Amino acid sequence: MLWSGWGDPAKAAELPPPVRRLLADLLGVRAPERPAATFGEVRLPASALSPLVLSTLSSMVGGEHVRFDDDARIRHTRGKSTPDLLRMRAGDGADAPDAVVLPGSHAEVAEVLRICAEHRVAVVPFGGGTSVVGGLVAARKGFAGVVALDVARLNRLVSIDAESMVAELEPGLRAPQAEQLLAARGYTLGHFPQSFEYATLGGFAAAGSSGQASAGYGRFDDLVVGMTVATPRGTLDLGRAPKSAAGPDLRQLILGSEGAFGVITSLRLRVRPAPAVRMYEGWRFAAFPAGVAALRGVAQEGPAPTVLRLSDETETMVGLARPEELGTLTAEPGCLVIAGYEGTPGDVAYRRERTAATLSEMGGVPLGPEPGEKWAHGRYSAPYLRDSLLAAGATVETLETACFWSGLPRLYEAVRQALTASLGSPLVMCHVSHVYATGASLYFTVVTAQSEDPVGQWESAKRAVNDAIGLAGGTISHHHGVGRDHRDAFALEIGDLGVSVLRGVKERLDPAGILNPGVLIP
């Protein structure tokens, strides 16, 4: 994982001259005055951990699994939001952990938490490092140091219950590894978010992830039937049955908790048979409202496709649904829908026929398989494109929200207006990325010229958007999580009593407050 960007550095190609000229003409983008910092230019604070703490942790997990070298610290600094990357590109490593600890079992995780609680050392659970909401930056005040607890060594497929269609997997498995292990047994999770190449199963659970195929497979929290969690107060072993009336479901307390309540050390997940057929196709609608109405019809009438997403007019024109073709502006008006189907040949044919009938009745024009296949080919490319845009002098960031169908038009306009008012004349694109019978999510991408203070530029815009989402009745996050960036807006969303409930849970499970302090809990 590139320390100052996304993924494989070789995939972040420089923007071609036509795209650079387009950015300059359209948005006034100019190349940055200073080149990005090199790895050796990153400024790191001295490690604050005492020799006693380091030696105690080393005796527990092994000296080779406690790292405090510059390489380990830099690669565990922050996540992958645009402000995170801008700070790293400026050589700012101020938020680096003092050490990186890699436990190899549940018992070792529990012992690391005990040691850190005893010595008042903050702990940031770390999976793939793909947070885009400030979820990997601990508050240091009042603590004797910060360690990143990397779960990379917890990377096994433990077992498969073929009769129940449940697999037990460890949280440090990256999504491609998990899919490979399951595919060898004929199964899939069906969870393919844009972060798929680098995110971990534990991160999916902790952040409330939703994949691009959620219409067919469900969100990640729909897949979780059980889990084991290490906390500073002991172990939670949750999930004896698929559903239960034995009180509130404590699994839901951990899902989306972002490491603030405990460290997930095992997940029991629903699996599906690996699909025999995968096919994707495109449709065009004259305007975004018409496309939204059509997606609502499909979601409410069923059966649902595996993938269903709709780009607005701007995103369709720019070609962001095909990131590898950015800058090839389309002359065709309207909005692009991608519909995808995975399963047996008969199931795919049935769902495709029913979906096509609904889309046609609602005014959709079929475009055939080419747009869908291009989307599928480039579905993980957008984060690399962001790196290229940042290097060219553009500020580019994403944000997402969700609400009920009746409120979607108001929410869409509110976010667009907030971004425009904050950034002047940015390029604002949007797509509906996840649909339900009762509502849908909106995923925005915004591009603007970098100011002299690009971090402050985006933070000001993000505050305005957060306010707009709240006033328009949307949720502050559909699948990116809360982190630090959404914490204040999250507090307004759940109210004072909701905040006090979360603080009570935090105090009970983590009385010393060492787990990801400053993240999630208002």
C-alpha positions as CSV (number, residue, x, y, z in Angstrom):
1,M,0.0,0.0,0.0
2,L,1.5,3.3,-1.1
3,W,2.3,5.4,2.1
4,S,1.1,8.7,0.6
5,G,-1.6,7.4,-1.7
6,W,-3.7,4.4,-2.7
7,G,-2.6,0.9,-3.4
8,D,0.1,0.0,-6.0
9,P,2.1,3.1,-6.9
10,A,2.6,1.9,-10.4
11,K,-1.2,2.2,-11.1
12,A,-1.3,6.0,-10.3
13,A,-0.3,7.2,-13.7
14,E,0.2,10.8,-14.5
15,L,-2.8,12.5,-16.1
16,P,-2.4,12.9,-19.9
17,P,-2.0,16.4,-21.3
18,P,-5.6,16.6,-22.6
19,V,-7.1,15.9,-19.1
20,R,-4.7,18.5,-17.6
21,R,-5.8,21.1,-20.1
22,L,-9.4,20.2,-19.4
23,L,-8.9,20.7,-15.6
24,A,-7.1,24.0,-16.2
25,D,-9.8,25.3,-18.5
26,L,-12.8,24.0,-16.5
27,L,-11.6,24.5,-12.9
28,G,-8.5,26.6,-13.0
29,V,-6.3,23.7,-11.8
30,R,-2.6,24.4,-11.7
31,A,0.3,22.2,-10.8
32,P,1.4,22.4,-7.2
33,E,4.2,24.8,-6.4
34,R,6.1,22.2,-4.4
35,P,6.6,18.5,-5.2
36,A,5.2,15.9,-2.9
37,A,7.5,14.9,-0.1
38,T,9.5,11.7,-0.5
39,F,9.4,8.9,2.1
40,G,12.6,10.1,3.7
41,E,11.3,13.7,4.1
42,V,8.4,12.7,6.3
43,R,8.7,14.4,9.7
44,L,8.1,12.0,12.6
45,P,7.9,12.9,16.3
46,A,10.1,10.8,18.6
47,S,8.5,7.7,19.9
48,A,6.8,8.5,23.3
49,L,6.7,4.9,24.5
50,S,8.8,4.0,27.5
51,P,11.3,1.1,27.3
52,L,9.3,-0.7,29.9
53,V,6.1,-0.7,27.7
54,L,8.1,-1.7,24.6
55,S,9.8,-4.6,26.4
56,T,6.5,-5.8,28.0
57,L,4.8,-5.8,24.6
58,S,7.7,-7.6,23.0
59,S,7.7,-10.3,25.6
60,M,4.0,-10.9,24.9
61,V,4.0,-11.0,21.0
62,G,7.7,-11.4,20.2
63,G,10.2,-8.7,19.6
64,E,9.9,-9.1,15.8
65,H,6.2,-8.2,16.1
66,V,6.7,-4.9,17.8
67,R,8.0,-2.3,15.4
68,F,9.0,1.3,16.0
69,D,11.1,1.9,12.9
70,D,10.2,4.8,10.6
71,D,8.9,2.5,7.8
72,A,6.3,0.9,10.1
73,R,5.3,4.1,11.8
74,I,4.8,6.0,8.5
75,R,2.8,3.2,6.9
76,H,0.4,3.2,9.9
77,T,-0.1,7.0,9.9
78,R,-3.7,8.0,9.3
79,G,-5.9,6.6,6.6
80,K,-6.7,7.4,3.0
81,S,-9.0,10.4,3.0
82,T,-7.9,13.4,0.9
83,P,-6.8,15.4,4.0
84,D,-4.8,12.4,5.1
85,L,-3.0,12.1,1.8
86,L,-2.4,15.9,1.5
87,R,-0.8,15.9,4.9
88,M,1.4,12.9,4.0
89,R,2.3,14.5,0.6
90,A,3.4,17.5,2.7
91,G,5.7,15.3,4.8
92,D,3.6,15.7,7.9
93,G,3.9,12.5,10.0
94,A,2.7,14.1,13.3
95,D,0.0,11.6,13.8
96,A,2.2,8.5,13.5
97,P,1.9,5.9,16.2
98,D,4.8,5.4,18.5
99,A,4.9,1.7,17.7
100,V,3.2,-1.0,15.6
101,V,2.2,-4.2,17.4
102,L,1.2,-7.3,15.5
103,P,-0.4,-9.9,17.8
104,G,-1.0,-13.4,16.4
105,S,-4.0,-14.7,18.3
106,H,-7.0,-13.6,20.3
107,A,-5.1,-14.2,23.6
108,E,-2.3,-12.0,22.4
109,V,-4.7,-9.2,21.4
110,A,-6.4,-9.4,24.8
111,E,-3.0,-9.2,26.5
112,V,-1.9,-6.2,24.5
113,L,-5.1,-4.4,25.5
114,R,-4.4,-5.3,29.2
115,I,-0.9,-4.0,29.0
116,C,-1.8,-0.8,27.2
117,A,-4.7,-0.1,29.7
118,E,-2.3,-0.6,32.6
119,H,0.2,1.9,31.2
120,R,-2.4,4.3,29.7
121,V,-1.3,3.7,26.1
122,A,-3.9,4.4,23.4
123,V,-4.6,1.6,20.9
124,V,-5.7,2.1,17.3
125,P,-6.9,-1.1,15.7
126,F,-5.5,-1.3,12.2
127,G,-6.6,-3.5,9.3
128,G,-6.0,-2.3,5.7
129,G,-5.6,1.4,6.6
130,T,-8.3,2.4,4.2
131,S,-10.4,4.7,6.4
132,V,-11.5,7.9,4.7
133,V,-13.1,9.6,7.7
134,G,-10.2,10.0,10.1
135,G,-10.8,6.7,11.8
136,L,-7.1,5.9,12.4
137,V,-5.9,9.1,14.3
138,A,-6.0,8.7,18.0
139,A,-6.3,11.6,20.5
140,R,-3.0,11.7,22.4
141,K,-3.9,14.0,25.3
142,G,-3.8,12.1,28.6
143,F,-2.0,9.0,27.2
144,A,1.5,7.8,27.5
145,G,1.7,7.0,23.8
146,V,-0.1,5.4,20.9
147,V,0.3,2.0,19.3
148,A,-1.3,0.7,16.1
149,L,-2.6,-2.8,16.7
150,D,-2.2,-4.4,13.3
151,V,-4.3,-7.5,12.8
152,A,-2.3,-8.7,9.7
153,R,-1.2,-11.9,11.4
154,L,-4.8,-12.9,12.1
155,N,-5.3,-14.1,8.6
156,R,-6.8,-17.6,8.6
157,L,-9.9,-19.3,7.2
158,V,-10.6,-21.2,10.4
159,S,-13.5,-23.4,9.3
160,I,-16.6,-23.7,7.0
161,D,-19.9,-25.1,8.2
162,A,-21.2,-26.2,4.8
163,E,-24.6,-27.2,6.1
164,S,-25.2,-23.8,7.6
165,M,-23.3,-21.9,4.9
166,V,-21.2,-20.1,7.5
167,A,-17.4,-19.6,7.4
168,E,-15.3,-18.5,10.3
169,L,-12.5,-16.1,9.2
170,E,-10.0,-14.0,11.0
171,P,-10.2,-10.2,10.7
172,G,-6.7,-9.5,9.2
173,L,-7.7,-11.3,5.9
174,R,-7.7,-8.8,3.1
175,A,-10.8,-9.1,0.9
176,P,-9.0,-10.7,-2.1
177,Q,-7.3,-13.3,0.2
178,A,-10.7,-14.2,1.8
179,E,-12.3,-14.6,-1.7
180,Q,-9.5,-16.8,-2.9
181,L,-9.7,-19.1,0.2
182,L,-13.5,-19.3,-0.1
183,A,-13.4,-19.8,-3.9
184,A,-11.2,-22.9,-3.4
185,R,-14.2,-24.4,-1.5
186,G,-16.8,-23.1,-4.0
187,Y,-18.0,-20.1,-2.0
188,T,-18.0,-16.3,-2.0
189,L,-18.8,-13.5,0.4
190,G,-20.0,-11.3,-2.4
191,H,-18.6,-8.2,-0.7
192,F,-16.8,-5.9,-3.2
193,P,-16.5,-2.3,-2.0
194,Q,-14.2,0.1,-3.9
195,S,-11.6,-0.6,-1.2
196,F,-11.7,-4.3,-2.0
197,E,-8.1,-4.7,-3.0
198,Y,-6.7,-3.6,0.4
199,A,-9.4,-3.5,3.0
200,T,-9.7,-6.3,5.6
201,L,-12.7,-8.3,6.9
202,G,-12.3,-6.8,10.3
203,G,-12.3,-3.3,8.9
204,F,-15.5,-4.1,6.9
205,A,-17.3,-5.1,10.1
206,A,-15.9,-2.2,12.2
207,A,-16.8,0.5,9.7
208,G,-20.2,-0.7,8.6
209,S,-19.1,-1.4,5.0
210,S,-21.4,-1.8,2.0
211,G,-20.1,-3.4,-1.2
212,Q,-20.9,-2.6,-4.8
213,A,-23.0,-5.8,-5.1
214,S,-25.1,-5.0,-2.0
215,A,-28.3,-5.2,-4.0
216,G,-27.8,-8.9,-4.3
217,Y,-25.5,-9.9,-1.4
218,G,-26.4,-7.3,1.2
219,R,-24.2,-5.1,3.3
220,F,-21.4,-6.6,5.3
221,D,-23.4,-6.4,8.5
222,D,-26.0,-8.6,6.8
223,L,-23.3,-11.2,6.4
224,V,-22.1,-11.3,10.1
225,V,-23.8,-14.0,12.1
226,G,-21.2,-14.1,14.9
227,M,-18.0,-12.6,16.2
228,T,-15.4,-12.8,18.9
229,V,-14.2,-9.4,20.4
230,A,-11.3,-8.7,22.7
231,T,-12.0,-5.7,25.1
232,P,-9.9,-4.3,27.9
233,R,-12.6,-5.8,30.3
234,G,-12.6,-9.3,28.7
235,T,-14.0,-11.2,25.7
236,L,-17.3,-10.9,24.0
237,D,-18.4,-14.1,22.1
238,L,-21.5,-13.1,20.1
239,G,-23.9,-15.0,17.9
240,R,-25.3,-18.3,18.8
241,A,-28.0,-18.3,16.1
242,P,-28.9,-16.5,12.9
243,K,-31.5,-14.4,14.8
244,S,-32.5,-14.3,18.4
245,A,-35.1,-12.7,20.7
246,A,-32.7,-13.0,23.7
247,G,-32.5,-9.3,24.3
248,P,-30.9,-6.6,22.1
249,D,-28.5,-8.0,19.6
250,L,-25.0,-7.1,20.9
251,R,-23.5,-7.9,17.5
252,Q,-25.0,-4.7,16.3
253,L,-23.2,-2.8,19.1
254,I,-19.8,-3.9,17.6
255,L,-20.7,-3.5,14.0
256,G,-19.8,0.0,13.0
257,S,-18.0,0.7,16.3
258,E,-14.7,1.5,14.6
259,G,-12.5,-0.2,17.2
260,A,-13.8,2.1,20.0
261,F,-15.4,-0.8,22.0
262,G,-13.0,-3.7,21.2
263,V,-10.9,-5.5,18.7
264,I,-12.6,-8.1,16.5
265,T,-10.5,-11.3,16.5
266,S,-12.9,-13.6,14.7
267,L,-15.9,-13.3,12.3
268,R,-18.5,-15.9,11.5
269,L,-19.9,-14.9,8.1
270,R,-22.7,-16.1,5.8
271,V,-21.3,-17.3,2.5
272,R,-22.9,-18.1,-0.8
273,P,-22.1,-20.5,-3.6
274,A,-19.6,-18.9,-6.0
275,P,-21.6,-17.6,-9.0
276,A,-21.5,-19.6,-12.2
277,V,-22.5,-16.5,-14.3
278,R,-21.6,-12.9,-14.0
279,M,-22.9,-10.3,-16.4
280,Y,-23.2,-6.5,-16.4
281,E,-25.0,-4.1,-18.7
282,G,-25.8,-0.5,-19.2
283,W,-29.0,1.5,-19.5
284,R,-29.6,5.2,-20.1
285,F,-32.2,7.5,-18.7
286,A,-33.0,11.0,-19.9
287,A,-32.5,12.6,-16.5
288,F,-31.5,11.8,-13.0
289,P,-35.0,12.0,-11.4
290,A,-36.3,9.5,-14.0
291,G,-33.4,7.2,-13.3
292,V,-34.0,7.4,-9.5
293,A,-37.7,6.6,-10.0
294,A,-36.7,3.5,-12.1
295,L,-34.3,2.3,-9.5
296,R,-36.9,2.7,-6.8
297,G,-39.3,0.6,-9.0
298,V,-36.7,-2.2,-9.3
299,A,-35.9,-2.1,-5.6
300,Q,-39.6,-2.2,-4.5
301,E,-40.9,-4.6,-7.1
302,G,-38.0,-7.0,-7.3
303,P,-36.3,-9.3,-7.9
304,A,-33.2,-7.2,-7.3
305,P,-30.1,-7.4,-9.5
306,T,-26.8,-8.1,-7.8
307,V,-25.5,-4.6,-8.8
308,L,-27.6,-1.5,-9.4
309,R,-26.2,2.0,-9.6
310,L,-27.1,5.2,-11.3
311,S,-24.8,8.1,-12.3
312,D,-26.2,11.6,-12.6
313,E,-25.8,13.7,-15.7
314,T,-22.4,15.2,-14.7
315,E,-20.9,11.9,-13.7
316,T,-22.1,10.3,-16.9
317,M,-20.8,13.1,-19.0
318,V,-17.3,13.0,-17.4
319,G,-17.2,9.2,-17.5
320,L,-16.5,8.6,-13.8
321,A,-18.3,5.3,-14.0
322,R,-15.4,4.4,-16.2
323,P,-12.4,5.9,-14.4
324,E,-9.8,4.7,-16.9
325,E,-11.6,6.8,-19.5
326,L,-11.8,10.1,-17.6
327,G,-11.7,13.1,-19.8
328,T,-13.3,11.4,-22.7
329,L,-16.5,13.5,-22.5
330,T,-19.5,11.8,-23.9
331,A,-21.8,13.7,-26.2
332,E,-24.8,11.6,-25.3
333,P,-27.2,13.2,-22.8
334,G,-28.7,11.5,-19.9
335,C,-27.7,9.3,-17.0
336,L,-26.0,5.9,-17.0
337,V,-27.4,2.9,-15.0
338,I,-25.2,-0.2,-14.4
339,A,-27.1,-3.4,-13.7
340,G,-25.2,-6.5,-12.8
341,Y,-26.3,-10.1,-12.2
342,E,-24.5,-13.0,-10.5
343,G,-25.7,-16.5,-9.9
344,T,-26.8,-19.6,-11.7
345,P,-27.7,-19.2,-15.4
346,G,-31.4,-19.6,-14.7
347,D,-31.5,-17.2,-11.8
348,V,-29.5,-14.6,-13.8
349,A,-31.8,-14.8,-16.8
350,Y,-34.9,-14.5,-14.6
351,R,-33.7,-11.4,-12.7
352,R,-32.3,-9.8,-15.8
353,E,-35.6,-10.2,-17.6
354,R,-37.7,-8.8,-14.8
355,T,-35.3,-5.9,-14.2
356,A,-35.2,-5.1,-17.9
357,A,-39.0,-5.0,-18.0
358,T,-39.2,-2.5,-15.1
359,L,-36.4,-0.3,-16.5
360,S,-38.0,-0.3,-19.9
361,E,-41.4,0.6,-18.6
362,M,-39.8,3.5,-16.7
363,G,-38.2,5.0,-19.8
364,G,-34.8,3.3,-19.8
365,V,-32.9,2.6,-23.0
366,P,-30.8,-0.5,-23.1
367,L,-27.1,0.0,-24.0
368,G,-26.0,-3.6,-24.0
369,P,-23.1,-5.2,-22.1
370,E,-20.3,-2.9,-23.1
371,P,-20.9,-0.1,-20.4
372,G,-21.4,-2.7,-17.7
373,E,-18.2,-4.6,-18.7
374,K,-16.2,-1.4,-18.7
375,W,-17.5,-0.5,-15.3
376,A,-16.7,-4.0,-13.9
377,H,-13.1,-3.8,-15.4
378,G,-12.4,-0.4,-13.8
379,R,-14.5,-0.7,-10.6
380,Y,-11.5,-0.4,-8.3
381,S,-9.7,2.3,-10.3
382,A,-11.2,5.5,-8.8
383,P,-8.8,5.8,-5.8
384,Y,-5.8,5.7,-8.2
385,L,-7.4,8.4,-10.2
386,R,-7.6,10.6,-7.1
387,D,-3.9,10.2,-6.6
388,S,-3.3,11.4,-10.1
389,L,-5.6,14.4,-9.7
390,L,-3.9,15.4,-6.4
391,A,-0.5,15.3,-8.1
392,A,-1.9,17.6,-10.8
393,G,-3.1,20.2,-8.3
394,A,-6.7,19.3,-7.9
395,T,-8.5,18.7,-4.6
396,V,-10.7,15.7,-5.1
397,E,-12.7,13.9,-2.4
398,T,-15.8,11.8,-2.0
399,L,-18.6,11.7,0.5
400,E,-21.8,9.7,0.9
401,T,-25.1,9.8,2.7
402,A,-28.5,8.1,2.5
403,C,-32.2,8.7,3.2
404,F,-35.6,7.5,2.3
405,W,-36.8,7.8,-1.3
406,S,-39.1,10.6,-0.6
407,G,-36.3,12.8,0.7
408,L,-33.7,11.9,-1.9
409,P,-34.3,14.9,-4.3
410,R,-33.9,17.3,-1.4
411,L,-30.8,15.7,-0.1
412,Y,-29.2,15.6,-3.5
413,E,-29.7,19.3,-4.1
414,A,-28.7,20.2,-0.5
415,V,-25.3,18.5,-0.9
416,R,-24.6,20.0,-4.3
417,Q,-25.5,23.5,-3.2
418,A,-23.3,23.2,0.0
419,L,-20.3,22.1,-2.1
420,T,-20.8,24.9,-4.7
421,A,-21.3,27.6,-2.0
422,S,-18.1,26.4,-0.2
423,L,-15.8,25.8,-3.1
424,G,-16.9,28.3,-5.7
425,S,-17.4,26.4,-9.0
426,P,-16.3,22.8,-8.4
427,L,-17.2,19.8,-10.5
428,V,-19.8,17.9,-8.5
429,M,-20.7,14.4,-9.5
430,C,-23.1,11.9,-7.9
431,H,-24.3,8.4,-8.2
432,V,-26.9,6.2,-6.4
433,S,-24.7,3.4,-5.2
434,H,-26.9,1.2,-2.9
435,V,-30.7,0.7,-3.1
436,Y,-33.3,-0.6,-0.7
437,A,-37.1,-0.9,-0.8
438,T,-37.3,2.2,1.4
439,G,-34.5,4.4,0.2
440,A,-31.0,4.7,-1.3
441,S,-27.6,6.1,-0.8
442,L,-26.0,9.0,-2.7
443,Y,-22.2,9.0,-3.3
444,F,-20.7,12.3,-4.3
445,T,-17.3,13.1,-5.9
446,V,-16.1,16.7,-6.0
447,V,-13.1,18.1,-7.9
448,T,-11.8,21.7,-7.5
449,A,-8.6,23.6,-7.8
450,Q,-6.3,23.4,-4.8
451,S,-6.1,26.5,-2.7
452,E,-3.0,27.6,-0.8
453,D,-4.4,25.6,2.1
454,P,-6.0,22.5,0.5
455,V,-6.6,20.7,3.8
456,G,-8.4,23.8,5.3
457,Q,-10.2,24.2,2.0
458,W,-11.7,20.7,2.1
459,E,-12.4,20.8,5.9
460,S,-14.4,24.0,5.5
461,A,-16.5,22.4,2.7
462,K,-17.0,19.2,4.6
463,R,-18.4,21.1,7.6
464,A,-20.9,22.8,5.3
465,V,-21.9,19.5,3.7
466,N,-22.3,17.8,7.1
467,D,-24.7,20.6,8.2
468,A,-26.6,20.4,4.9
469,I,-27.0,16.6,5.2
470,G,-28.4,17.0,8.7
471,L,-30.8,19.7,7.7
472,A,-32.0,17.7,4.7
473,G,-32.7,14.6,6.8
474,G,-29.9,12.3,5.6
475,T,-27.6,10.2,7.6
476,I,-24.1,11.4,8.0
477,S,-22.7,8.2,6.7
478,H,-24.1,5.2,4.8
479,H,-20.9,3.1,4.6
480,H,-17.7,5.1,5.3
481,G,-18.3,5.3,9.1
482,V,-17.9,8.1,11.6
483,G,-14.3,8.4,12.5
484,R,-13.3,11.9,13.6
485,D,-14.6,13.7,10.5
486,H,-18.3,12.9,11.2
487,R,-18.2,12.8,15.0
488,D,-19.9,16.1,15.7
489,A,-22.6,15.5,13.0
490,F,-23.1,12.0,14.3
491,A,-23.8,13.5,17.8
492,L,-26.5,15.7,16.4
493,E,-28.0,12.7,14.5
494,I,-28.4,10.5,17.5
495,G,-29.1,13.2,20.1
496,D,-27.8,13.8,23.6
497,L,-29.4,10.6,25.0
498,G,-27.9,8.5,22.2
499,V,-24.5,10.0,22.9
500,S,-24.8,9.2,26.6
501,V,-25.7,5.6,25.8
502,L,-22.5,5.2,23.7
503,R,-20.4,6.8,26.4
504,G,-21.8,4.4,28.9
505,V,-20.9,1.4,26.7
506,K,-17.5,2.8,26.2
507,E,-16.9,3.3,29.9
508,R,-18.0,-0.3,30.7
509,L,-15.9,-2.0,28.0
510,D,-13.0,0.4,28.0
511,P,-12.8,2.2,31.3
512,A,-9.4,3.6,30.7
513,G,-10.5,5.0,27.3
514,I,-7.5,3.5,25.4
515,L,-9.4,2.2,22.3
516,N,-9.2,4.6,19.4
517,P,-9.7,7.7,21.6
518,G,-11.3,10.7,19.7
519,V,-12.9,8.4,17.1
520,L,-16.7,7.8,16.9
521,I,-17.7,8.7,20.5
522,P,-18.7,12.4,20.7
